[in-house]
Amino acid sequence: MQIKSKERVSDLSEVNKNKREVNAIPNLTKNLSEYRMIDSLLKKYILFTQLLYKMAMFIINKRIKFIILVIVLIISGCQNELNSNKEQKTILIIGDSIAQGYKLTKGRLYPKKDLSIKNEYGQISFVIEQATKAKVLNNGIPDKTTSYIRDNWEIIVTPETPDTIYMHIGVNDFRKGYKLEEVKSNILWIIQKCKSNEIKLIMANIGGYKKIPNHIEKEIQSINNWLKMQNVELVDYVKWSTDGTENLGYLKPGMFADVIHPSKEGYMQYGQYILDNSTIRD
């Protein structure tokens, strides 16, 4: 009887053990499910964090690239402006009333010195300025001579530091009685002065003059022939002003305001003639 009792107790213990194991299965399943959920959440969190990091780096890189681009553009713009200012050449117009322009216009040195004066319609300087990117300065002074240009070079030319000079001068020398050799000497001095200062000189010969006195006509023809043999670039004002006839007493129809000075339209057309028949653009 005792043996059977012990067997029953042992059977009951085994049954209780099995019950406990069976009861533990749902808990284990529940724990595994929770672990899987946590693992999934962790993976999603990691992916989300990586995505945020990539987005942040993308934005940062874009901003850095934008900032770099802005800096490059600013530097490039400043450099271009510096180069533009550095490369902009200065063209200086010097000489007599034809250099200065139509009688109602003003130059920087006439009728009084005013360096703020702008080029006007009816001036050679205006035409050249409109057609080029150069700074064009009008220092023409009516009634002046080659002697005046030579004696006042430090006032008329030196402060402007020009790259190119266009000079229209000479007729007043002969009207005032200067000798041919003196005029030649002054022109040679100007040519040499430009050469020594690396200034390109372009000058006009002496053109039409209606009712020109015979003695002046001979002097003008002599100086014009002499100019052809000099080492200087010439604009053929004789050809333009006489409408191709080369008769100094004949003026181009409709282009002159009086016996020697072009009209406003005449100045504009002659300015274009200079542009078309010289290297002043270069």
C-alpha positions as CSV (number, residue, x, y, z in Angstrom):
1,M,0.0,0.0,0.0
2,Q,2.8,2.4,0.8
3,I,4.5,1.7,-2.6
4,K,1.3,2.5,-4.5
5,S,1.0,5.7,-2.5
6,K,4.5,6.8,-3.4
7,E,3.8,6.0,-7.1
8,R,0.7,8.2,-7.0
9,V,2.6,11.1,-5.4
10,S,5.3,10.7,-8.1
11,D,2.7,10.7,-10.8
12,L,1.1,13.8,-9.4
13,S,4.4,15.6,-9.3
14,E,5.1,14.7,-12.9
15,V,1.6,15.9,-13.9
16,N,2.2,19.2,-12.1
17,K,5.6,19.6,-13.8
18,N,4.1,19.1,-17.2
19,K,1.3,21.5,-16.4
20,R,3.9,24.1,-15.5
21,E,5.8,23.6,-18.7
22,V,2.6,23.8,-20.7
23,N,1.6,27.0,-18.9
24,A,5.1,28.5,-19.6
25,I,4.8,28.0,-23.4
26,P,2.4,31.0,-23.9
27,N,4.7,33.2,-21.9
28,L,7.7,32.3,-24.0
29,T,5.7,32.9,-27.2
30,K,4.6,36.2,-25.8
31,N,8.2,37.2,-25.0
32,L,9.4,36.1,-28.4
33,S,6.8,38.3,-30.0
34,E,7.8,41.2,-27.9
35,Y,11.4,40.7,-28.8
36,R,10.6,40.6,-32.5
37,M,8.5,43.7,-32.2
38,I,11.4,45.5,-30.4
39,D,13.9,44.3,-33.0
40,S,11.6,45.6,-35.8
41,L,11.3,48.9,-34.0
42,L,15.0,49.2,-33.5
43,K,15.7,48.4,-37.2
44,K,13.1,51.0,-38.3
45,Y,14.7,53.5,-35.9
46,I,18.1,52.8,-37.3
47,L,16.8,53.2,-40.9
48,F,15.0,56.4,-39.9
49,T,18.2,57.8,-38.2
50,Q,20.3,56.9,-41.3
51,L,17.7,58.6,-43.5
52,L,17.8,61.7,-41.4
53,Y,21.6,61.7,-41.4
54,K,21.6,61.4,-45.2
55,M,19.1,64.2,-45.6
56,A,21.1,66.4,-43.2
57,M,24.3,65.8,-45.1
58,F,22.5,66.4,-48.4
59,I,21.2,69.8,-47.1
60,I,24.6,70.7,-45.6
61,N,26.4,69.8,-48.8
62,K,23.9,71.8,-50.9
63,R,24.4,74.8,-48.6
64,I,28.1,74.5,-48.7
65,K,28.0,74.2,-52.5
66,F,25.7,77.2,-52.7
67,I,27.9,79.2,-50.4
68,I,31.0,78.2,-52.4
69,L,29.2,79.1,-55.7
70,V,28.2,82.5,-54.3
71,I,31.8,83.2,-53.1
72,V,33.1,82.2,-56.6
73,L,30.6,84.4,-58.3
74,I,31.5,87.4,-56.1
75,I,35.2,86.8,-56.6
76,S,34.7,86.3,-60.4
77,G,32.6,89.5,-60.6
78,C,35.2,91.5,-58.7
79,Q,38.0,90.1,-60.9
80,N,36.0,90.9,-64.1
81,E,35.4,94.4,-62.9
82,L,39.1,94.9,-62.1
83,N,40.1,93.4,-65.5
84,S,37.6,95.6,-67.2
85,N,38.9,98.7,-65.5
86,K,42.4,97.7,-66.2
87,E,41.8,96.9,-69.8
88,Q,39.7,99.9,-70.6
89,K,41.9,102.1,-72.7
90,T,41.9,105.9,-72.8
91,I,41.6,107.8,-76.1
92,L,42.5,111.5,-75.9
93,I,41.3,114.0,-78.5
94,I,43.6,117.0,-78.8
95,G,44.0,119.9,-81.2
96,D,41.9,122.9,-82.5
97,S,38.2,123.6,-82.9
98,I,37.7,120.7,-85.2
99,A,39.0,118.4,-82.5
100,Q,36.8,120.1,-79.9
101,G,33.6,119.9,-81.9
102,Y,30.6,121.8,-83.1
103,K,30.7,125.5,-81.9
104,L,27.8,125.1,-79.4
105,T,29.4,122.0,-77.7
106,K,31.9,122.1,-74.9
107,G,35.2,120.3,-74.3
108,R,36.9,119.5,-71.0
109,L,39.3,122.5,-71.5
110,Y,37.1,124.8,-73.4
111,P,35.4,127.3,-72.9
112,K,36.8,126.7,-69.4
113,K,38.5,123.8,-67.7
114,D,35.8,121.4,-66.5
115,L,36.9,117.8,-66.3
116,S,33.3,116.7,-65.7
117,I,32.1,117.7,-69.1
118,K,30.7,114.8,-71.1
119,N,31.0,114.2,-74.8
120,E,28.1,115.6,-76.9
121,Y,26.4,114.9,-80.2
122,G,28.3,117.0,-82.7
123,Q,31.8,116.0,-81.5
124,I,34.3,113.5,-82.8
125,S,34.8,112.3,-79.3
126,F,31.1,111.5,-78.9
127,V,31.1,109.2,-82.0
128,I,34.2,107.4,-81.0
129,E,33.0,106.9,-77.4
130,Q,29.7,105.5,-78.7
131,A,31.4,103.0,-80.9
132,T,34.1,101.8,-78.5
133,K,34.4,100.7,-74.9
134,A,37.2,103.2,-74.4
135,K,37.2,106.2,-72.1
136,V,37.3,109.1,-74.6
137,L,38.4,112.5,-73.4
138,N,37.9,115.7,-75.4
139,N,40.8,118.2,-74.8
140,G,40.4,120.1,-78.0
141,I,40.7,123.9,-77.8
142,P,39.6,126.2,-80.6
143,D,42.1,128.4,-82.4
144,K,45.2,126.5,-81.0
145,T,48.3,125.5,-82.9
146,T,51.0,122.9,-82.9
147,S,53.2,125.2,-80.8
148,Y,50.5,125.5,-78.2
149,I,50.2,121.7,-78.0
150,R,53.9,121.3,-77.6
151,D,54.3,124.1,-75.0
152,N,51.3,122.8,-72.9
153,W,51.8,119.1,-73.3
154,E,52.1,118.6,-69.5
155,I,48.6,120.2,-69.1
156,I,46.8,118.8,-72.1
157,V,48.2,115.3,-72.3
158,T,50.3,114.0,-69.4
159,P,47.6,114.0,-66.7
160,E,45.3,111.9,-68.9
161,T,47.8,109.0,-69.4
162,P,46.2,108.1,-72.8
163,D,46.8,104.9,-74.7
164,T,45.8,106.6,-78.0
165,I,45.8,110.2,-79.1
166,Y,43.8,111.5,-82.1
167,M,45.2,115.0,-83.0
168,H,43.6,117.4,-85.4
169,I,45.8,120.5,-85.7
170,G,47.7,122.7,-88.1
171,V,45.5,125.1,-90.0
172,N,45.7,127.8,-87.4
173,D,49.5,127.7,-87.5
174,F,49.4,128.9,-91.1
175,R,46.6,131.3,-90.5
176,K,48.7,132.9,-87.8
177,G,51.8,133.1,-89.9
178,Y,53.9,130.2,-88.4
179,K,56.7,129.0,-90.7
180,L,56.5,125.6,-92.4
181,E,59.7,124.4,-90.7
182,E,58.5,125.4,-87.3
183,V,55.2,123.5,-87.8
184,K,57.2,120.4,-88.9
185,S,59.5,120.7,-85.9
186,N,56.5,120.8,-83.5
187,I,54.8,117.8,-85.2
188,L,58.1,115.8,-85.0
189,W,58.4,116.6,-81.3
190,I,54.8,115.4,-80.7
191,I,55.4,112.2,-82.7
192,Q,58.6,111.5,-80.7
193,K,56.9,112.4,-77.4
194,C,54.1,109.9,-78.1
195,K,56.6,107.2,-79.1
196,S,58.8,107.6,-76.0
197,N,55.7,107.3,-73.8
198,E,54.2,104.4,-75.8
199,I,51.2,106.3,-76.9
200,K,49.6,105.5,-80.2
201,L,49.3,108.7,-82.2
202,I,46.7,109.1,-85.0
203,M,46.5,112.5,-86.6
204,A,44.6,114.1,-89.5
205,N,46.1,116.0,-92.3
206,I,44.8,119.6,-92.9
207,G,41.6,119.6,-94.9
208,G,39.2,121.8,-96.8
209,Y,39.1,125.6,-96.3
210,K,36.6,127.5,-98.5
211,K,38.0,130.8,-99.9
212,I,41.5,129.7,-98.7
213,P,44.2,132.3,-99.3
214,N,46.8,131.1,-101.9
215,H,49.8,131.3,-99.6
216,I,48.1,129.3,-97.0
217,E,47.0,126.7,-99.5
218,K,50.5,126.2,-100.6
219,E,51.7,125.7,-97.0
220,I,49.0,123.2,-96.3
221,Q,49.7,121.2,-99.4
222,S,53.4,121.1,-98.4
223,I,52.7,120.0,-94.9
224,N,50.2,117.3,-96.0
225,N,52.7,115.9,-98.5
226,W,55.4,115.9,-95.8
227,L,53.1,114.1,-93.3
228,K,52.8,111.2,-95.7
229,M,56.5,110.5,-95.3
230,Q,56.5,110.5,-91.5
231,N,56.1,107.5,-89.2
232,V,52.6,108.4,-88.0
233,E,49.2,107.0,-88.7
234,L,47.2,109.5,-90.8
235,V,43.5,110.0,-91.3
236,D,42.8,111.6,-94.7
237,Y,40.7,114.6,-93.6
238,V,41.4,116.2,-97.0
239,K,39.6,113.4,-98.8
240,W,36.6,113.6,-96.4
241,S,36.3,117.3,-96.2
242,T,36.6,117.9,-100.0
243,D,34.3,115.0,-100.9
244,G,37.2,113.2,-102.5
245,T,38.1,116.0,-104.9
246,E,41.3,117.0,-102.8
247,N,40.5,120.6,-103.9
248,L,41.1,122.4,-100.6
249,G,38.8,125.2,-101.6
250,Y,35.8,122.8,-102.0
251,L,33.8,121.6,-99.1
252,K,31.7,118.4,-98.8
253,P,28.1,119.5,-99.6
254,G,25.8,119.8,-96.6
255,M,28.5,118.9,-94.1
256,F,29.8,122.3,-93.1
257,A,28.5,125.1,-90.9
258,D,30.9,127.7,-92.3
259,V,34.0,128.0,-94.4
260,I,36.1,125.6,-92.3
261,H,34.0,123.9,-89.5
262,P,31.8,120.9,-90.0
263,S,28.1,121.1,-89.1
264,K,26.8,118.9,-86.3
265,E,25.9,116.2,-88.8
266,G,29.3,116.7,-90.4
267,Y,31.1,116.0,-87.2
268,M,29.1,112.9,-86.7
269,Q,29.9,111.6,-90.2
270,Y,33.6,112.6,-89.9
271,G,33.8,110.7,-86.6
272,Q,32.5,107.6,-88.3
273,Y,35.0,108.2,-91.1
274,I,37.8,108.1,-88.5
275,L,36.5,104.9,-87.1
276,D,36.3,103.3,-90.6
277,N,39.7,104.5,-91.7
278,S,42.1,104.2,-88.8
279,T,43.1,101.8,-86.0
280,I,41.5,103.9,-83.3
281,R,39.2,101.0,-82.3
282,D,42.3,98.7,-81.6
